[in-house]
Amino acid sequence: MPAKMLTRDIERVMLAAKMVSGDPAKADEWLNQPLASLDGKTPLQLIAEGRTDAVIGYLHSIASGFVG
């Protein structure tokens, strides 16, 4: 994945994570936490694999109260 696209995807995920957590520091830490429901990979690993939409979907499910 090109670096520019990767950066843009990380920024999208960070914005969504900040909206869910309400805490920029927690959102930043979360990027490196393995997610059991997403194959035990970290959000950054998933983004690098081109699975940004899966990470965003996961965050939306947390915000909706379905996961977390």
GROMACS elastic network, one bead per residue, 0.5 to 0.9 nm:
[ bonds ]
;  ai    aj funct       b0    kb
    1     4     6  0.84530   500
    1     5     6  0.67249   500
    1     6     6  0.63818   500
    1    48     6  0.69478   500
    1    49     6  0.79193   500
    1    50     6  0.73301   500
    2     5     6  0.53846   500
    2     6     6  0.61999   500
    2     7     6  0.86953   500
    3     7     6  0.60602   500
    3     8     6  0.85477   500
    4     7     6  0.51744   500
    4     8     6  0.62405   500
    4     9     6  0.86795   500
    5     8     6  0.50525   500
    5     9     6  0.61467   500
    5    10     6  0.85996   500
    6     9     6  0.51125   500
    6    10     6  0.61537   500
    6    11     6  0.85898   500
    6    47     6  0.71442   500
    6    48     6  0.67586   500
    6    50     6  0.84431   500
    7    10     6  0.51125   500
    7    11     6  0.61856   500
    7    12     6  0.86868   500
    8    11     6  0.50877   500
    8    12     6  0.62772   500
    8    13     6  0.87640   500
    9    12     6  0.50221   500
    9    13     6  0.62654   500
    9    14     6  0.85377   500
    9    47     6  0.68017   500
    9    48     6  0.89269   500
    9    50     6  0.88250   500
    9    52     6  0.63739   500
    9    53     6  0.89973   500
   10    13     6  0.51495   500
   10    14     6  0.60171   500
   10    15     6  0.85733   500
   10    31     6  0.89126   500
   10    43     6  0.88676   500
   10    44     6  0.74589   500
   10    47     6  0.69827   500
   10    52     6  0.80442   500
   11    14     6  0.50079   500
   11    15     6  0.61212   500
   11    16     6  0.86314   500
   12    15     6  0.52723   500
   12    16     6  0.63647   500
   12    17     6  0.86464   500
   12    52     6  0.84271   500
   12    56     6  0.80661   500
   13    16     6  0.51179   500
   13    17     6  0.59872   500
   13    18     6  0.85033   500
   13    31     6  0.85718   500
   13    43     6  0.83007   500
   13    47     6  0.85996   500
   13    52     6  0.72884   500
   13    53     6  0.88309   500
   13    55     6  0.70952   500
   13    56     6  0.61303   500
   13    59     6  0.84453   500
   14    18     6  0.60035   500
   14    19     6  0.84953   500
   14    24     6  0.82453   500
   14    27     6  0.65037   500
   14    28     6  0.70572   500
   14    31     6  0.79561   500
   15    18     6  0.51940   500
   15    19     6  0.62531   500
   15    20     6  0.87619   500
   15    24     6  0.88498   500
   15    27     6  0.85606   500
   16    19     6  0.50861   500
   16    20     6  0.63054   500
   16    21     6  0.87017   500
   16    27     6  0.87274   500
   16    56     6  0.68682   500
   16    59     6  0.67968   500
   16    60     6  0.80285   500
   17    20     6  0.51066   500
   17    21     6  0.60144   500
   17    22     6  0.79687   500
   17    23     6  0.85562   500
   17    24     6  0.80233   500
   17    26     6  0.85009   500
   17    27     6  0.51954   500
   17    28     6  0.81336   500
   17    30     6  0.80077   500
   17    31     6  0.86485   500
   17    56     6  0.83312   500
   17    59     6  0.65868   500
   18    21     6  0.52095   500
   18    22     6  0.51925   500
   18    23     6  0.58001   500
   18    24     6  0.53495   500
   18    25     6  0.84947   500
   18    26     6  0.78802   500
   18    27     6  0.53579   500
   18    28     6  0.82756   500
   19    22     6  0.54015   500
   19    23     6  0.80277   500
   19    24     6  0.87319   500
   19    27     6  0.87555   500
   19    63     6  0.86167   500
   20    23     6  0.83646   500
   20    27     6  0.83392   500
   20    59     6  0.69520   500
   20    60     6  0.80260   500
   20    62     6  0.74174   500
   20    63     6  0.57846   500
   21    24     6  0.75871   500
   21    26     6  0.68838   500
   21    27     6  0.63978   500
   21    63     6  0.88087   500
   22    26     6  0.82402   500
   22    27     6  0.80518   500
   23    26     6  0.53778   500
   23    27     6  0.62274   500
   23    28     6  0.87108   500
   24    27     6  0.50122   500
   24    28     6  0.61417   500
   24    29     6  0.86994   500
   25    28     6  0.51110   500
   25    29     6  0.63101   500
   25    30     6  0.86072   500
   26    29     6  0.50766   500
   26    30     6  0.60273   500
   26    31     6  0.88861   500
   27    30     6  0.50382   500
   27    31     6  0.67265   500
   28    31     6  0.56088   500
   28    32     6  0.78392   500
   29    32     6  0.59015   500
   29    33     6  0.70373   500
   30    33     6  0.51125   500
   30    34     6  0.84170   500
   30    42     6  0.81495   500
   30    43     6  0.76409   500
   31    34     6  0.83847   500
   31    42     6  0.62650   500
   31    43     6  0.50445   500
   31    44     6  0.56809   500
   31    45     6  0.88167   500
   32    41     6  0.87234   500
   32    42     6  0.52512   500
   32    43     6  0.64715   500
   32    44     6  0.64423   500
   32    45     6  0.83828   500
   33    40     6  0.87455   500
   33    41     6  0.77451   500
   33    42     6  0.51411   500
   33    43     6  0.71589   500
   33    44     6  0.88136   500
   34    38     6  0.81322   500
   34    39     6  0.82864   500
   34    43     6  0.72838   500
   35    38     6  0.53217   500
   35    39     6  0.67889   500
   35    41     6  0.55888   500
   35    42     6  0.58619   500
   35    43     6  0.74474   500
   36    39     6  0.57328   500
   36    41     6  0.73351   500
   37    40     6  0.67019   500
   37    41     6  0.88078   500
   37    58     6  0.86926   500
   37    67     6  0.89604   500
   38    41     6  0.61611   500
   38    42     6  0.81894   500
   38    43     6  0.87293   500
   38    46     6  0.83964   500
   38    54     6  0.82335   500
   38    55     6  0.82983   500
   38    58     6  0.84847   500
   39    42     6  0.88165   500
   41    44     6  0.81051   500
   41    45     6  0.60723   500
   41    46     6  0.65608   500
   42    45     6  0.51760   500
   42    46     6  0.63478   500
   42    47     6  0.86704   500
   43    46     6  0.50632   500
   43    47     6  0.61112   500
   43    48     6  0.86071   500
   43    51     6  0.87911   500
   43    52     6  0.80392   500
   43    55     6  0.62789   500
   44    47     6  0.50681   500
   44    48     6  0.61804   500
   44    49     6  0.86540   500
   44    52     6  0.88279   500
   45    48     6  0.51161   500
   45    49     6  0.63154   500
   45    50     6  0.88602   500
   45    51     6  0.86336   500
   46    49     6  0.50243   500
   46    50     6  0.64545   500
   46    51     6  0.50813   500
   46    52     6  0.64462   500
   46    54     6  0.79549   500
   46    55     6  0.71678   500
   47    50     6  0.51151   500
   47    51     6  0.51302   500
   47    53     6  0.83860   500
   47    54     6  0.86961   500
   47    55     6  0.75284   500
   48    51     6  0.73143   500
   48    52     6  0.80673   500
   49    52     6  0.80638   500
   50    53     6  0.81441   500
   51    54     6  0.53399   500
   51    55     6  0.67091   500
   51    56     6  0.89331   500
   52    55     6  0.51475   500
   52    56     6  0.62309   500
   52    57     6  0.85190   500
   53    57     6  0.59437   500
   53    58     6  0.84596   500
   54    58     6  0.61091   500
   54    59     6  0.86843   500
   55    59     6  0.63232   500
   55    60     6  0.86797   500
   56    59     6  0.50895   500
   56    60     6  0.62210   500
   56    61     6  0.86576   500
   57    61     6  0.61840   500
   57    62     6  0.86736   500
   58    61     6  0.51042   500
   58    62     6  0.63785   500
   58    63     6  0.87605   500
   58    67     6  0.75271   500
   59    62     6  0.50408   500
   59    63     6  0.62308   500
   59    64     6  0.86086   500
   59    67     6  0.83993   500
   60    64     6  0.61362   500
   60    65     6  0.86067   500
   60    66     6  0.87203   500
   60    67     6  0.89149   500
   61    65     6  0.61700   500
   61    66     6  0.51315   500
   61    67     6  0.56106   500
   61    68     6  0.82131   500
   62    65     6  0.50365   500
   62    66     6  0.56993   500
   62    68     6  0.54863   500
   63    66     6  0.77107   500
   63    67     6  0.81534   500
   63    68     6  0.87552   500
   64    67     6  0.79178   500
   65    68     6  0.71673   500
